[in-house]
């Protein structure tokens, strides 16, 4: 096994860390903005919409890159339950990266709101104006936001567990720096 | 340096504690941002709770200005506003309008004479996709200077403490001007005879990017007839809706949109302070209302007249109210749309509200 395919490609790692910052910022902006009436509410909401669309675009690129470049193999000695958890949690993370912006966009559309991003960019409405649709999507957007954050905490915990306890090279496969001596084997 | 054990054999306890600490810190930061550790933070939910009557809000309805009626019509721009704002809505032309006449009450079945403050929600759409929403009221200035003061006013109004309002007025003397207006301004028998004032300051951005602080008003072209509160009450509990329906059925009703431009130094962050009367006023066009529809079946019911929904060429200023109103209106909209079962449309009957 060569050192190269023990790690994600540089593009994959850049996308991962860029999106990590965006998504964490997004979740904090989300819970912050719905709990304030301060003037910052207006720029926070505009940032939330703009960043959400940016995350949607990045997620599509990321999935395409992943389908092309694949992933490094998990360590052979990783217990089967952890292997399964890793796989399922990553499917869930990708699904949320795509679903959350679409739910938000759909929710605004169903609420009859214009979807205006920074720079005055206006997106088309993707759903008809409807009370019931708005409520359904609002509830989904709200509930899944907390699920997303919980999953990210789990993801961070798992990454650190690989880095600090198992020391199996899984963390290093996504970390920056030189691909030197990740002790996989 | 010398004989540390190889890392694989170190106890993982320290690492596990570190991981738990990282997760706990992340969760705590999230909870803090969400306001869970800040019971004193003024949230949209608290603001709406302060509006709610003791027996709870009217489900499915707006949490304030709950009684109203829809209209449609046209805004006809005369081109005078182009010097102030690059928004397409000021370029000479006609743009479709959806709006709502209303008055301040938390009860959609309240008698018209119970409220001193009447309002208009307005949405103007332009071909470039621009949407301008505004919710205006008829007093010439707002009762209080800040959203916090407004929350305190709601609390004092609902308080059982006989001194609550007196204490509030002591802390917020600006309320006296509003009290004087409410006590002396004449009553009108028609939504068509009211002025609707934006009160909040916004920034118009012109083609060069220069910003102009402004406030806008819709001034009625109908002749206003003054009356006493007692005489108005005799007209009946639903007079405003009945009257505007009959009146617009006979002929369209018009308002002139007047934009007042601030001088440098005029206060923009405090809607309780009027600007001096000598400020430049630009008449930018006219609103024509030509159709009235009951709210239950009308196009305004499901619109949130959020004053921060603005086209390119109009921005919020340092006035703190539009943001607070936007946050509270969104909460009100989220609640009432989720309660839509309690306020069904009745297309078959088309009854009056």
Interface residues (C-beta under 8 A of the other chain):
Chain A: X27 X28 X31 X32 X33 X34 X35 X36 X37 X38 X39 X40 X41 X42 X45 X111 X112 X113 X114 X116 X120 X122 X129 X131 X132 X134 X135 X138 X139 X149 X152 X153 X156 X157 X160 X161 X164 X165 X167
Chain B: X7 X8 X12 X15 X16 X18 X19 X22 X23 X26 X27 X29 X30 X33 X34 X35 X41 X42 X43 X44 X45 X47 X129 X130 X131 X147 X302 X303 X304 X306 X308 X309 X312 X316 X318 X320 X322 X323 X324 X326 X327 X328 X330 X331 X333 X334 X337 X338 X340
